[in-house]
Amino acid sequence: MANLVTNLAAAVEEHGENTAIGYQGTETSYEEFWGQIGAFATALADRGVGADDRVAIYLPNVPPFLIAFHGTLRAGGVVVPMNPQYKAREIGHLLGDSGATVVVTLADLVPFVRAVQDETSVEHVVSVGGDVDGATAFEDFLEPGDPDILERADDDVAVQPYTSGTTGQPKGVQLTHKNLASNTQSAAELIPDGIRPDDKQLGVLPLFHIYGMTVVMNATLFSGGAFYPMASWDAQEAVSLIEDEELTLMHGVPAMYNDVINQPNAEAFDLSSLRLCGVGGAGIPVEVLRRFEELYEPTVYEGYGLTETSPVTHFNSPIKGRRVGSIGKPVPGVDSRVVDRDFEDVPPVEDGPVDEDEADLDAITGEIVVSGPNVMKGYYGLPDANEEVFTDADGKTWFHTGDLGYRDEDGFFYVVDREKHMIVTGGYNVYPREVEELLFEHEAVADAAVAGIPDERRGETVKAFVVPTPDADVTEAELKEYCLTNLAEYKHPREIEFVEELPRTTTGKVQKFKLREQDTPESEAE
């Protein structure tokens, strides 16, 4: 296989006059886009940047992100995507660890790069959206040219995103050209007729994150569709874009769907142009999915994956059938198992999903592990970490996801919770997602998260953080009684705190360590 960007070159050849990018009323054709990519690749080559050199992209979802991403690949380099919400201290580790020599960023973020530049290998800073001291404006950086695509091997690294910190510094995930090409193809083919040249994709998932990068951006562009990026999430703006441009595809995280249904004018939205909606990044509460589908025509299909798996491993495919509450079946080419601590298979349940309040979850769950061409080459420069997350068995290399779940006899998989999120209270295991699902069913709850907090008698106890709906009239005692009526006594929240909003990452995951900070002296970042 050649360089990943050859997939885009093929789309340019076949769909050159079609719209590749639609942004704030401006449309860019595939031919124009390929010319911009060539200019960026030429600029890199002129500055001595080539095979395996790292180029950091520190941008929101704006067209220069797409140009820099594919231009770097065309030149044979490795893309290092960085969260544009990060500050100097956070990007300092990513730049230093990756050895990036070029950074493309917003003019407003250049000072953060400059603050750490002397401690890194960064030689060139490129600014988008304005001139700033110490950086070259994006338009001035580009050099006219139509360079050949630098050939790369299947196992060569194409993109090196970083995990969010857990017990230590974020880890660089080495995703190869084969990893990303195989998963992009799978993502494009999981829906009826695949992604088509006449499809228009909402591009609101952050492109620095692997979900937005592979499933949304690359799957659309490699298929000849039109990509409509949004620099930041706003429910009203997103719906207006869908309505005005008659977008046909949308992928989002659960919080986005929850935001849409909680808008004051939610019932007036016209989303009939959408032929498919996908959700991932975290498990979507069943009540949120049900309400969204009740209000609008599109069916929401849930998937699952991780940065280390490029990302998609499972999907509730509309082609193979959907089972609400499940993450679906493994995508083509990917194998998955549920294993115990001895790496033995946990037997499947007969029918899923199970009633988690009635089932013995400890007996039916284990860790979900996966194997396939989409699984990362390994963490960059961290042999000990690689040894921990990979297990060789049955002639395959299995990646440990860290997620607890179970499977049924029909081959559908179910995620119960993250292993590190499980609460052990008085010797009983409590899975926060089960309590959260119940809270979402209460009419006064707009958003909710459950975490374990220290308790002298039980070790840990259950605490719920609840965002009430507008004009809700509900008390802590009422919600406690509601949970106690519907859950085993040991599972119900001993404490409920009402908050205005939940702290979330850019990709919509609740930052539970922040919720616990006020109760736990030494919290670990997720």
C-alpha positions as CSV (number, residue, x, y, z in Angstrom):
1,M,0.0,0.0,0.0
2,A,1.1,3.6,-0.7
3,N,0.9,6.7,1.4
4,L,-2.6,7.2,3.0
5,V,-3.1,10.4,1.0
6,T,-3.3,8.4,-2.2
7,N,-6.9,7.7,-1.2
8,L,-7.6,11.4,-1.4
9,A,-5.7,11.7,-4.7
10,A,-8.0,9.0,-6.1
11,A,-11.0,11.0,-5.0
12,V,-9.6,14.1,-6.7
13,E,-9.1,12.2,-9.9
14,E,-12.7,11.0,-9.9
15,H,-14.5,14.0,-8.4
16,G,-12.3,16.9,-9.1
17,E,-15.1,19.5,-9.7
18,N,-17.2,18.4,-6.8
19,T,-17.2,20.3,-3.5
20,A,-14.7,18.9,-1.0
21,I,-15.0,21.5,1.7
22,G,-17.9,23.9,2.5
23,Y,-17.0,26.5,5.1
24,Q,-18.9,29.6,6.1
25,G,-20.5,30.0,2.7
26,T,-17.4,29.2,0.7
27,E,-17.0,26.0,-1.3
28,T,-13.7,24.5,-2.3
29,S,-13.6,21.9,-5.0
30,Y,-11.4,18.7,-4.8
31,E,-9.1,20.1,-7.5
32,E,-8.6,23.4,-5.6
33,F,-8.1,21.5,-2.4
34,W,-5.5,19.3,-3.9
35,G,-3.6,22.4,-5.1
36,Q,-3.6,23.8,-1.6
37,I,-2.3,20.5,-0.3
38,G,0.5,20.5,-2.9
39,A,1.5,24.1,-1.8
40,F,1.7,23.0,1.8
41,A,3.8,19.9,0.9
42,T,6.1,22.0,-1.2
43,A,6.6,24.4,1.6
44,L,7.6,21.6,3.9
45,A,10.0,20.1,1.5
46,D,11.6,23.5,0.9
47,R,12.3,23.7,4.6
48,G,13.8,20.2,4.8
49,V,10.7,18.5,6.3
50,G,10.2,15.0,4.8
51,A,9.8,11.4,5.7
52,D,9.0,10.7,9.3
53,D,9.4,14.3,10.4
54,R,6.6,15.4,12.8
55,V,4.3,18.4,12.0
56,A,2.0,19.5,14.8
57,I,-1.4,20.8,13.9
58,Y,-2.8,22.9,16.8
59,L,-6.0,24.1,15.2
60,P,-9.8,23.9,15.6
61,N,-11.9,22.6,12.6
62,V,-11.0,25.1,10.0
63,P,-9.9,24.5,6.3
64,P,-6.1,25.0,7.1
65,F,-6.3,21.9,9.4
66,L,-7.3,19.8,6.4
67,I,-4.7,21.4,4.1
68,A,-1.9,20.9,6.7
69,F,-3.0,17.3,7.5
70,H,-3.0,16.0,4.0
71,G,-0.1,18.2,2.9
72,T,2.0,16.7,5.7
73,L,1.2,13.2,4.5
74,R,1.9,14.1,0.9
75,A,5.3,15.1,2.0
76,G,5.9,11.9,3.9
77,G,5.7,13.5,7.3
78,V,3.8,12.5,10.4
79,V,0.9,14.5,11.7
80,V,0.8,15.3,15.4
81,P,-2.7,16.7,16.2
82,M,-3.1,18.8,19.3
83,N,-6.1,20.0,21.2
84,P,-6.6,23.8,20.5
85,Q,-7.8,24.2,24.1
86,Y,-4.4,23.2,25.4
87,K,-2.2,25.8,26.9
88,A,1.6,26.1,26.9
89,R,2.3,23.6,29.6
90,E,0.2,20.9,27.9
91,I,1.5,21.4,24.4
92,G,5.1,21.5,25.8
93,H,5.0,17.8,26.5
94,L,3.5,16.9,23.2
95,L,5.9,18.9,21.2
96,G,8.9,17.8,23.2
97,D,8.0,14.1,23.2
98,S,7.1,14.0,19.4
99,G,10.1,16.1,18.2
100,A,7.8,18.1,16.0
101,T,9.7,20.7,13.9
102,V,6.7,22.6,12.5
103,V,3.6,23.8,14.3
104,V,0.5,25.2,12.5
105,T,-1.8,27.1,14.8
106,L,-4.1,30.0,15.3
107,A,-2.5,33.4,15.6
108,D,-4.0,33.7,19.1
109,L,-2.3,30.4,20.1
110,V,1.2,31.3,18.8
111,P,2.3,32.8,22.2
112,F,1.8,29.3,23.8
113,V,4.0,27.8,21.2
114,R,6.6,30.5,21.6
115,A,6.6,30.0,25.4
116,V,7.9,26.4,25.0
117,Q,9.7,26.6,21.7
118,D,13.2,26.8,23.2
119,E,12.6,23.5,25.0
120,T,11.5,21.7,21.9
121,S,12.7,20.9,18.3
122,V,10.2,23.4,16.8
123,E,11.8,25.4,14.0
124,H,8.8,26.8,12.1
125,V,5.6,28.3,13.5
126,V,2.8,28.9,11.1
127,S,-0.1,31.2,12.1
128,V,-3.7,31.0,10.8
129,G,-5.9,34.0,11.0
130,G,-3.4,36.8,11.3
131,D,0.2,38.0,11.4
132,V,2.1,37.6,14.7
133,D,5.7,38.0,15.8
134,G,7.7,34.7,15.7
135,A,5.4,33.1,13.1
136,T,4.8,32.9,9.4
137,A,1.3,33.6,8.1
138,F,-0.3,30.5,6.6
139,E,-0.8,32.1,3.2
140,D,2.9,33.2,3.2
141,F,4.1,29.8,4.2
142,L,2.6,28.0,1.2
143,E,4.8,27.5,-1.9
144,P,3.3,26.8,-5.3
145,G,4.0,23.3,-6.5
146,D,2.6,19.9,-7.4
147,P,5.0,17.5,-5.7
148,D,4.8,13.7,-6.1
149,I,3.3,11.8,-3.1
150,L,6.2,10.4,-1.1
151,E,5.8,6.7,-0.9
152,R,5.4,5.1,2.6
153,A,5.3,1.6,3.8
154,D,2.2,0.0,5.4
155,D,3.9,0.0,8.8
156,D,5.2,3.6,8.6
157,V,3.6,6.0,11.1
158,A,1.1,8.5,9.5
159,V,-0.5,10.2,12.5
160,Q,0.7,10.4,16.2
161,P,-2.2,11.6,18.4
162,Y,-1.8,11.7,22.1
163,T,-4.0,10.1,24.7
164,S,-5.5,12.2,27.5
165,G,-3.5,11.8,30.7
166,T,-4.4,9.0,33.1
167,T,-1.8,8.2,35.7
168,G,1.0,10.1,34.0
169,Q,1.8,12.1,30.9
170,P,-0.2,11.7,27.7
171,K,1.1,8.9,25.5
172,G,1.9,9.2,21.8
173,V,-0.2,6.7,19.8
174,Q,1.6,5.6,16.6
175,L,-1.0,5.0,13.9
176,T,0.3,3.7,10.6
177,H,-0.8,4.3,7.1
178,K,-2.3,0.8,7.1
179,N,-4.1,1.3,10.4
180,L,-5.8,4.5,9.2
181,A,-6.5,3.3,5.6
182,S,-8.2,0.1,6.8
183,N,-10.3,1.9,9.4
184,T,-11.3,4.7,7.1
185,Q,-12.5,2.2,4.5
186,S,-14.5,0.3,7.2
187,A,-16.1,3.6,8.4
188,A,-17.1,4.6,4.9
189,E,-18.7,1.2,4.2
190,L,-20.7,0.7,7.4
191,I,-23.7,2.6,6.2
192,P,-26.2,1.7,3.4
193,D,-24.6,2.3,0.0
194,G,-21.5,3.5,1.8
195,I,-20.6,7.2,1.9
196,R,-21.5,8.6,-1.5
197,P,-20.2,11.5,-3.6
198,D,-23.5,13.3,-3.1
199,D,-23.3,13.0,0.7
200,K,-22.7,16.1,2.8
201,Q,-21.1,15.5,6.2
202,L,-21.4,17.7,9.3
203,G,-17.8,18.2,10.6
204,V,-18.3,19.2,14.2
205,L,-16.3,16.5,15.9
206,P,-12.8,17.9,16.7
207,L,-10.4,16.9,13.9
208,F,-7.5,16.6,16.4
209,H,-9.5,13.6,17.8
210,I,-9.3,10.3,15.9
211,Y,-13.1,10.0,15.7
212,G,-13.5,13.2,13.8
213,M,-10.3,12.6,11.8
214,T,-11.1,9.1,10.5
215,V,-14.8,8.5,10.6
216,V,-15.9,12.0,9.6
217,M,-13.1,13.9,7.7
218,N,-11.2,11.1,5.9
219,A,-14.1,8.7,5.3
220,T,-16.0,11.6,3.6
221,L,-13.1,13.0,1.6
222,F,-11.9,9.6,0.4
223,S,-15.4,8.8,-0.8
224,G,-15.8,12.1,-2.8
225,G,-18.3,13.6,-0.4
226,A,-18.5,17.2,0.8
227,F,-17.2,18.0,4.3
228,Y,-18.6,21.0,6.3
229,P,-16.4,21.7,9.3
230,M,-17.5,23.8,12.3
231,A,-14.8,25.4,14.4
232,S,-16.7,24.8,17.7
233,W,-19.9,23.1,18.8
234,D,-23.1,25.1,19.1
235,A,-26.3,23.2,18.9
236,Q,-28.3,25.9,17.2
237,E,-25.6,26.7,14.7
238,A,-25.2,23.0,13.9
239,V,-28.9,22.5,13.3
240,S,-29.0,25.6,11.1
241,L,-26.1,24.3,9.0
242,I,-27.9,21.0,8.6
243,E,-31.1,22.7,7.5
244,D,-29.5,25.3,5.2
245,E,-27.1,23.0,3.4
246,E,-29.3,19.9,3.6
247,L,-26.5,17.8,5.1
248,T,-27.0,14.1,4.9
249,L,-24.6,12.7,7.5
250,M,-23.9,13.6,11.1
251,H,-21.6,12.1,13.7
252,G,-21.4,13.3,17.3
253,V,-20.8,12.5,20.9
254,P,-23.7,11.9,23.3
255,A,-23.4,15.4,24.8
256,M,-24.2,16.9,21.4
257,Y,-27.3,14.9,20.9
258,N,-28.4,15.8,24.4
259,D,-27.8,19.5,23.7
260,V,-30.0,19.3,20.6
261,I,-33.0,17.8,22.3
262,N,-32.7,20.2,25.2
263,Q,-32.9,23.4,23.1
264,P,-36.0,25.5,23.8
265,N,-37.1,25.1,20.2
266,A,-36.0,21.5,19.7
267,E,-39.4,20.4,18.3
268,A,-39.1,22.9,15.4
269,F,-35.8,21.6,14.0
270,D,-36.0,20.0,10.5
271,L,-33.4,17.3,10.3
272,S,-35.1,15.3,7.5
273,S,-32.1,15.7,5.1
274,L,-30.0,13.5,7.4
275,R,-29.9,9.9,6.2
276,L,-27.7,8.6,9.0
277,C,-26.5,9.8,12.5
278,G,-23.7,8.1,14.3
279,V,-22.6,8.4,17.9
280,G,-19.4,7.4,19.7
281,G,-16.8,8.7,22.1
282,A,-18.8,7.5,25.0
283,G,-22.0,5.4,25.6
284,I,-25.1,7.4,24.8
285,P,-27.9,7.2,27.4
286,V,-30.8,5.2,26.0
287,E,-33.2,7.9,27.0
288,V,-31.3,10.6,25.0
289,L,-31.2,8.3,21.9
290,R,-34.9,7.6,22.3
291,R,-35.8,11.2,22.6
292,F,-33.7,12.3,19.6
293,E,-35.3,9.6,17.4
294,E,-38.7,10.6,18.7
295,L,-38.2,14.2,17.7
296,Y,-36.5,13.7,14.3
297,E,-36.5,11.2,11.4
298,P,-32.9,10.0,11.5
299,T,-32.0,6.8,13.3
300,V,-28.9,7.0,15.6
301,Y,-26.4,4.2,15.2
302,E,-23.9,3.7,18.1
303,G,-20.3,2.7,17.6
304,Y,-17.3,2.2,19.7
305,G,-13.5,2.6,19.4
306,L,-10.4,4.1,20.9
307,T,-7.6,6.4,19.7
308,E,-5.3,3.3,19.8
309,T,-7.6,1.5,17.3
310,S,-7.9,4.2,14.7
311,P,-10.7,4.3,16.2
312,V,-13.7,2.1,15.1
313,T,-13.8,-1.5,16.4
314,H,-17.6,-2.0,16.8
315,F,-20.6,-0.5,15.2
316,N,-24.4,-1.0,15.3
317,S,-24.6,-1.3,11.5
318,P,-27.8,-0.4,9.8
319,I,-26.9,-3.1,7.3
320,K,-26.5,-5.9,9.9
321,G,-29.1,-4.7,12.3
322,R,-29.2,-2.5,15.4
323,R,-29.6,-3.4,19.0
324,V,-30.3,-0.4,21.3
325,G,-28.0,-0.3,24.2
326,S,-25.3,-2.2,22.3
327,I,-22.1,-0.9,20.7
328,G,-22.8,-3.4,17.9
329,K,-20.7,-6.1,16.4
330,P,-17.0,-5.9,15.4
331,V,-16.4,-4.1,12.1
332,P,-15.0,-6.2,9.2
333,G,-11.5,-7.3,9.8
334,V,-11.6,-6.8,13.6
335,D,-11.9,-9.5,16.2
336,S,-13.1,-8.9,19.7
337,R,-13.4,-10.9,22.9
338,V,-14.5,-10.4,26.5
339,V,-11.9,-11.9,28.8
340,D,-11.4,-12.4,32.5
341,R,-8.2,-11.7,34.4
342,D,-6.7,-15.0,33.2
343,F,-7.4,-14.0,29.6
344,E,-10.1,-16.7,29.3
345,D,-13.3,-15.9,27.4
346,V,-16.3,-14.9,29.5
347,P,-19.3,-16.9,28.3
348,P,-21.9,-14.8,26.4
349,V,-25.4,-14.1,27.7
350,E,-28.3,-15.5,25.8
351,D,-30.0,-12.3,25.0
352,G,-28.8,-8.7,25.4
353,P,-29.0,-6.1,26.7
354,V,-29.5,-7.6,30.1
355,D,-31.3,-5.8,33.0
356,E,-28.2,-4.5,34.7
357,D,-30.1,-4.1,38.0
358,E,-31.2,-7.8,38.0
359,A,-28.1,-9.4,36.4
360,D,-24.9,-10.4,38.2
361,L,-22.7,-8.1,36.2
362,D,-19.5,-9.5,37.9
363,A,-20.3,-12.9,36.5
364,I,-21.0,-11.9,32.9
365,T,-18.6,-9.0,32.3
366,G,-14.9,-8.9,31.5
367,E,-12.5,-6.7,29.7
368,I,-13.1,-6.0,26.0
369,V,-10.0,-6.8,23.9
370,V,-9.6,-6.3,20.2
371,S,-7.3,-7.4,17.4
372,G,-7.1,-6.2,13.8
373,P,-5.3,-4.1,11.1
374,N,-6.5,-0.9,12.8
375,V,-4.7,-1.5,16.1
376,M,-1.8,0.9,16.7
377,K,1.8,0.1,16.2
378,G,2.4,1.0,19.8
379,Y,2.9,3.9,22.1
380,Y,5.8,6.2,21.0
381,G,9.0,5.4,23.0
382,L,7.2,3.6,25.8
383,P,8.1,-0.2,25.7
384,D,6.8,-0.8,29.2
385,A,3.4,0.7,28.4
386,N,3.2,-1.4,25.2
387,E,3.9,-4.6,27.2
388,E,0.9,-3.8,29.5
389,V,-1.7,-3.2,26.8
390,F,-0.8,-6.0,24.4
391,T,-1.3,-9.8,24.9
392,D,-0.3,-12.4,22.3
393,A,-2.7,-15.3,22.3
394,D,-4.2,-17.7,19.7
395,G,-1.8,-16.4,17.0
396,K,-3.0,-12.8,17.3
397,T,-2.0,-9.7,19.2
398,W,-4.8,-8.4,21.4
399,F,-5.2,-4.8,22.6
400,H,-6.6,-4.2,26.1
401,T,-9.3,-1.5,25.9
402,G,-9.7,-1.0,29.6
403,D,-13.5,-1.2,29.2
404,L,-15.7,-3.6,31.0
405,G,-18.5,-5.3,29.0
406,Y,-20.3,-8.4,27.9
407,R,-21.5,-10.0,24.7
408,D,-24.6,-11.9,23.7
409,E,-25.0,-15.1,21.6
410,D,-25.9,-13.0,18.5
411,G,-22.5,-11.3,18.6
412,F,-23.5,-7.9,19.9
413,F,-21.2,-6.3,22.5
414,Y,-22.2,-4.1,25.4
415,V,-20.0,-1.7,27.4
416,V,-20.9,-1.5,31.1
417,D,-18.3,1.0,32.1
418,R,-14.6,1.9,32.2
419,E,-12.7,-0.4,34.5
420,K,-11.2,2.6,36.3
421,H,-14.7,4.2,36.8
422,M,-16.2,1.2,38.7
423,I,-17.1,2.1,42.3
424,V,-16.4,-0.4,45.0
425,T,-18.7,0.4,48.0
426,G,-18.9,-1.8,51.0
427,G,-17.6,-4.7,48.9
428,Y,-20.2,-4.3,46.1
429,N,-19.3,-3.2,42.6
430,V,-21.3,-0.3,41.2
431,Y,-21.2,0.7,37.5
432,P,-21.7,4.5,37.2
433,R,-23.3,4.2,33.8
434,E,-26.2,2.1,35.2
435,V,-27.1,4.9,37.7
436,E,-26.6,7.6,35.0
437,E,-29.0,5.8,32.7
438,L,-31.7,5.8,35.4
439,L,-31.2,9.5,36.2
440,F,-31.6,10.4,32.5
441,E,-35.0,8.9,32.6
442,H,-36.2,11.4,35.1
443,E,-38.0,14.3,33.5
444,A,-36.2,16.9,35.7
445,V,-32.7,15.7,34.7
446,A,-31.0,17.3,31.6
447,D,-27.5,15.9,32.3
448,A,-25.9,13.7,34.9
449,A,-22.7,12.0,35.9
450,V,-21.9,9.5,38.7
451,A,-18.6,9.1,40.4
452,G,-17.2,7.4,43.5
453,I,-16.1,9.6,46.4
454,P,-14.2,8.6,49.6
455,D,-16.3,7.2,52.5
456,E,-14.8,6.1,55.8
457,R,-17.2,3.2,56.4
458,R,-17.7,1.9,52.8
459,G,-14.3,2.9,51.3
460,E,-16.2,4.6,48.5
461,T,-19.7,5.8,48.0
462,V,-21.9,6.9,45.1
463,K,-22.3,10.6,44.3
464,A,-24.4,12.0,41.5
465,F,-23.8,15.4,39.8
466,V,-27.0,16.5,38.1
467,V,-27.8,19.3,35.7
468,P,-31.5,20.0,36.1
469,T,-33.8,20.9,33.2
470,P,-34.8,24.5,32.8
471,D,-37.5,25.4,35.4
472,A,-37.2,22.0,37.0
473,D,-38.6,21.8,40.5
474,V,-36.9,18.8,42.1
475,T,-35.0,18.2,45.3
476,E,-32.1,16.1,46.3
477,A,-34.3,14.0,48.5
478,E,-36.7,13.3,45.6
479,L,-34.0,12.2,43.3
480,K,-32.5,9.9,46.0
481,E,-35.9,8.3,46.6
482,Y,-36.4,7.9,42.8
483,C,-33.0,6.0,42.6
484,L,-33.7,4.0,45.7
485,T,-37.0,2.9,44.3
486,N,-35.4,1.7,41.1
487,L,-32.0,0.4,42.2
488,A,-30.5,-1.9,44.8
489,E,-29.9,0.0,48.0
490,Y,-26.1,0.0,47.7
491,K,-26.2,1.5,44.2
492,H,-28.3,4.6,44.9
493,P,-26.5,7.9,45.3
494,R,-25.8,8.8,48.9
495,E,-25.2,12.4,47.8
496,I,-26.6,14.4,44.9
497,E,-25.1,17.8,43.9
498,F,-26.9,20.1,41.5
499,V,-24.5,21.8,39.0
500,E,-25.0,24.2,36.1
501,E,-22.9,22.1,33.8
502,L,-20.6,19.1,33.7
503,P,-16.9,19.5,32.9
504,R,-16.3,17.8,29.6
505,T,-13.4,17.2,27.2
506,T,-13.7,18.7,23.7
507,T,-14.9,15.3,22.6
508,G,-17.8,15.3,25.1
509,K,-16.5,12.9,27.7
510,V,-17.3,13.9,31.3
511,Q,-14.1,14.7,33.2
512,K,-15.0,12.8,36.4
513,F,-11.7,13.5,38.0
514,K,-12.7,17.2,38.1
515,L,-16.0,16.3,39.8
516,R,-14.1,14.3,42.4
517,E,-11.4,17.0,43.0
518,Q,-13.4,18.7,45.8
519,D,-13.8,15.4,47.6
520,T,-10.5,13.7,46.8
521,P,-7.2,15.3,47.8
522,E,-5.2,13.6,45.0
523,S,-7.3,13.0,41.9
524,E,-5.9,11.4,38.8
525,A,-6.7,12.9,35.4
526,E,-8.5,10.7,33.0
